[in-house]
Protein backbone atom coordinates (compact mmCIF):
# COMPACT_ATOMS: atom_id res chain seq x y z
CA UNK A 1 0.00 0.00 0.00
CA UNK A 2 1.54 3.27 -1.11
CA UNK A 3 1.39 6.46 0.87
CA UNK A 4 -0.64 9.15 -0.93
CA UNK A 5 1.40 12.02 -2.29
CA UNK A 6 1.12 15.12 -0.13
CA UNK A 7 -0.30 18.18 -1.81
CA UNK A 8 1.90 21.22 -1.94
CA UNK A 9 0.13 24.51 -1.35
CA UNK A 10 1.25 27.16 -3.78
CA UNK A 11 0.40 30.79 -3.17
CA UNK A 12 -1.05 32.45 -6.24
CA UNK A 13 -2.36 35.73 -4.83
CA UNK A 14 0.79 37.21 -3.35
CA UNK A 15 -0.58 40.68 -2.63
CA UNK A 16 -3.40 39.29 -0.50
CA UNK A 17 -1.03 36.88 1.24
CA UNK A 18 1.41 39.71 1.97
CA UNK A 19 -1.37 41.89 3.46
CA UNK A 20 -2.49 38.98 5.66
CA UNK A 21 1.05 38.52 7.00
CA UNK A 22 1.33 42.23 7.75
CA UNK A 23 -2.05 42.28 9.53
CA UNK A 24 -0.94 39.52 11.89
CA UNK A 25 1.14 42.12 13.72
CA UNK A 26 -1.65 44.69 13.92
CA UNK A 27 -2.49 45.63 17.51
CA UNK A 28 -4.49 48.60 18.81
CA UNK A 29 -4.50 49.66 22.45
CA UNK A 30 -7.41 51.86 23.45
CA UNK A 31 -7.25 53.79 26.73
CA UNK A 32 -10.48 55.32 28.00
CA UNK A 33 -9.89 58.49 30.06
CA UNK A 34 -12.89 57.53 32.22
CA UNK A 35 -11.13 54.37 33.38
CA UNK A 36 -10.82 54.06 37.14
CA UNK A 37 -6.99 54.02 37.10
CA UNK A 38 -6.57 54.95 40.76
CA UNK A 39 -8.16 52.90 43.55
CA UNK A 40 -11.05 54.22 45.62
CA UNK A 41 -10.85 54.41 49.40
CA UNK A 42 -12.03 51.16 51.02
CA UNK A 43 -12.81 52.69 54.43
CA UNK A 44 -10.40 50.34 56.20
CA UNK A 45 -7.48 51.06 58.47
CA UNK A 46 -4.10 51.44 56.88
CA UNK A 47 -2.92 52.93 53.67
CA UNK A 48 -5.20 52.66 50.65
CA UNK A 49 -4.01 51.06 47.44
CA UNK A 50 -2.84 53.63 44.92
CA UNK A 51 -3.81 51.79 41.72
CA UNK A 52 -7.06 50.01 40.93
CA UNK A 53 -7.27 46.36 39.95
CA UNK A 54 -8.00 47.51 36.39
CA UNK A 55 -4.68 49.36 36.21
CA UNK A 56 -2.76 46.37 37.57
CA UNK A 57 -4.62 44.01 35.24
CA UNK A 58 -3.81 46.24 32.26
CA UNK A 59 -0.10 46.18 33.08
CA UNK A 60 -0.07 42.42 33.64
CA UNK A 61 -1.96 41.83 30.39
CA UNK A 62 0.69 43.80 28.51
CA UNK A 63 3.37 41.83 30.35
CA UNK A 64 1.87 38.55 29.16
CA UNK A 65 1.23 39.71 25.61
CA UNK A 66 4.73 40.97 24.94
CA UNK A 67 6.59 38.69 27.39
CA UNK A 68 8.20 41.60 29.22
CA UNK A 69 9.76 41.80 32.65
CA UNK A 70 8.00 43.86 35.32
CA UNK A 71 10.46 46.75 34.99
CA UNK A 72 10.03 46.80 31.22
CA UNK A 73 6.24 46.82 31.65
CA UNK A 74 6.50 49.89 33.86
CA UNK A 75 8.43 51.75 31.17
CA UNK A 76 6.11 50.54 28.41
CA UNK A 77 2.97 51.63 30.27
CA UNK A 78 4.57 55.00 31.10
CA UNK A 79 5.21 55.59 27.40
CA UNK A 80 1.65 54.51 26.49
CA UNK A 81 0.22 56.95 29.03
CA UNK A 82 2.50 59.71 27.76
CA UNK A 83 1.54 59.06 24.11
CA UNK A 84 -2.17 59.07 24.94
CA UNK A 85 -1.86 62.41 26.77
CA UNK A 86 -3.38 61.19 30.04
CA UNK A 87 -2.38 62.53 33.45
CA UNK A 88 -1.78 59.13 35.03
CA UNK A 89 1.26 57.47 36.55
CA UNK A 90 2.27 53.89 35.90
CA UNK A 91 2.53 51.41 38.78
CA UNK A 92 6.12 50.53 39.58
CA UNK A 93 7.43 46.99 39.31
CA UNK A 94 7.29 46.23 43.04
CA UNK A 95 3.58 47.14 43.15
CA UNK A 96 2.94 44.93 40.13
CA UNK A 97 4.86 42.06 41.73
CA UNK A 98 2.85 42.24 44.96
CA UNK A 99 -0.55 42.69 43.35
CA UNK A 100 -0.13 40.04 40.63
CA UNK A 101 -0.46 37.33 43.27
CA UNK A 102 -4.13 38.24 43.77
CA UNK A 103 -5.21 38.90 40.17
CA UNK A 104 -5.80 36.13 37.64
CA UNK A 105 -5.07 36.96 34.01
CA UNK A 106 -6.39 34.69 31.26
CA UNK A 107 -5.87 35.73 27.66
CA UNK A 108 -8.26 34.12 25.23
CA UNK A 109 -7.61 35.15 21.67
CA UNK A 110 -9.34 33.77 18.60
CA UNK A 111 -8.21 33.97 15.00
CA UNK A 112 -9.22 37.31 13.53
CA UNK A 113 -8.76 39.01 10.21
CA UNK A 114 -8.47 42.57 11.54
CA UNK A 115 -5.83 42.22 14.26
CA UNK A 116 -6.06 42.39 18.02
CA UNK A 117 -7.88 45.13 19.90
CA UNK A 118 -7.13 45.61 23.59
CA UNK A 119 -9.88 47.68 25.17
CA UNK A 120 -9.30 49.33 28.52
CA UNK A 121 -12.37 51.17 29.75
CA UNK A 122 -14.20 51.84 32.97
CA UNK A 123 -15.73 48.34 33.04
CA UNK A 124 -12.44 46.46 32.81
CA UNK A 125 -10.55 44.79 29.97
CA UNK A 126 -11.75 42.64 27.09
CA UNK A 127 -10.22 41.02 24.07
CA UNK A 128 -12.42 41.28 21.03
CA UNK A 129 -12.02 39.14 17.98
CA UNK A 130 -13.74 36.75 15.68
CA UNK A 131 -15.42 33.88 17.50
CA UNK A 132 -15.80 35.34 21.01
CA UNK A 133 -19.59 34.89 20.98
CA UNK A 134 -19.23 31.33 19.68
CA UNK A 135 -16.75 30.47 22.44
CA UNK A 136 -19.11 31.83 25.12
CA UNK A 137 -22.13 30.12 23.62
CA UNK A 138 -20.69 26.70 22.81
CA UNK A 139 -17.63 26.51 25.04
CA UNK A 140 -13.97 26.38 24.06
CA UNK A 141 -12.84 24.16 21.23
CA UNK A 142 -10.40 21.37 21.84
CA UNK A 143 -7.81 22.76 19.48
CA UNK A 144 -7.36 26.51 19.59
CA UNK A 145 -5.07 28.76 17.64
CA UNK A 146 -2.81 31.13 19.52
CA UNK A 147 -0.91 33.94 17.92
CA UNK A 148 2.46 35.13 19.12
CA UNK A 149 2.64 38.93 19.11
C-alpha positions in Angstrom: 0.0 0.0 0.0 1.5 3.3 -1.1 1.4 6.5 0.9 -0.6 9.1 -0.9 1.4 12.0 -2.3 1.1 15.1 -0.1 -0.3 18.2 -1.8 1.9 21.2 -1.9 0.1 24.5 -1.4 1.3 27.2 -3.8 0.4 30.8 -3.2 -1.0 32.4 -6.2 -2.4 35.7 -4.8 0.8 37.2 -3.3 -0.6 40.7 -2.6 -3.4 39.3 -0.5 -1.0 36.9 1.2 1.4 39.7 2.0 -1.4 41.9 3.5 -2.5 39.0 5.7 1.0 38.5 7.0 1.3 42.2 7.8 -2.1 42.3 9.5 -0.9 39.5 11.9 1.1 42.1 13.7 -1.7 44.7 13.9 -2.5 45.6 17.5 -4.5 48.6 18.8 -4.5 49.7 22.5 -7.4 51.9 23.4 -7.3 53.8 26.7 -10.5 55.3 28.0 -9.9 58.5 30.1 -12.9 57.5 32.2 -11.1 54.4 33.4 -10.8 54.1 37.1 -7.0 54.0 37.1 -6.6 54.9 40.8 -8.2 52.9 43.6 -11.0 54.2 45.6 -10.8 54.4 49.4 -12.0 51.2 51.0 -12.8 52.7 54.4 -10.4 50.3 56.2 -7.5 51.1 58.5 -4.1 51.4 56.9 -2.9 52.9 53.7 -5.2 52.7 50.6 -4.0 51.1 47.4 -2.8 53.6 44.9 -3.8 51.8 41.7 -7.1 50.0 40.9 -7.3 46.4 39.9 -8.0 47.5 36.4 -4.7 49.4 36.2 -2.8 46.4 37.6 -4.6 44.0 35.2 -3.8 46.2 32.3 -0.1 46.2 33.1 -0.1 42.4 33.6 -2.0 41.8 30.4 0.7 43.8 28.5 3.4 41.8 30.4 1.9 38.5 29.2 1.2 39.7 25.6 4.7 41.0 24.9 6.6 38.7 27.4 8.2 41.6 29.2 9.8 41.8 32.6 8.0 43.9 35.3 10.5 46.7 35.0 10.0 46.8 31.2 6.2 46.8 31.7 6.5 49.9 33.9 8.4 51.8 31.2 6.1 50.5 28.4 3.0 51.6 30.3 4.6 55.0 31.1 5.2 55.6 27.4 1.6 54.5 26.5 0.2 57.0 29.0 2.5 59.7 27.8 1.5 59.1 24.1 -2.2 59.1 24.9 -1.9 62.4 26.8 -3.4 61.2 30.0 -2.4 62.5 33.4 -1.8 59.1 35.0 1.3 57.5 36.5 2.3 53.9 35.9 2.5 51.4 38.8 6.1 50.5 39.6 7.4 47.0 39.3 7.3 46.2 43.0 3.6 47.1 43.2 2.9 44.9 40.1 4.9 42.1 41.7 2.9 42.2 45.0 -0.5 42.7 43.3 -0.1 40.0 40.6 -0.5 37.3 43.3 -4.1 38.2 43.8 -5.2 38.9 40.2 -5.8 36.1 37.6 -5.1 37.0 34.0 -6.4 34.7 31.3 -5.9 35.7 27.7 -8.3 34.1 25.2 -7.6 35.1 21.7 -9.3 33.8 18.6 -8.2 34.0 15.0 -9.2 37.3 13.5 -8.8 39.0 10.2 -8.5 42.6 11.5 -5.8 42.2 14.3 -6.1 42.4 18.0 -7.9 45.1 19.9 -7.1 45.6 23.6 -9.9 47.7 25.2 -9.3 49.3 28.5 -12.4 51.2 29.7 -14.2 51.8 33.0 -15.7 48.3 33.0 -12.4 46.5 32.8 -10.6 44.8 30.0 -11.7 42.6 27.1 -10.2 41.0 24.1 -12.4 41.3 21.0 -12.0 39.1 18.0 -13.7 36.7 15.7 -15.4 33.9 17.5 -15.8 35.3 21.0 -19.6 34.9 21.0 -19.2 31.3 19.7 -16.8 30.5 22.4 -19.1 31.8 25.1 -22.1 30.1 23.6 -20.7 26.7 22.8 -17.6 26.5 25.0 -14.0 26.4 24.1 -12.8 24.2 21.2 -10.4 21.4 21.8 -7.8 22.8 19.5 -7.4 26.5 19.6 -5.1 28.8 17.6 -2.8 31.1 19.5 -0.9 33.9 17.9 2.5 35.1 19.1 2.6 38.9 19.1 
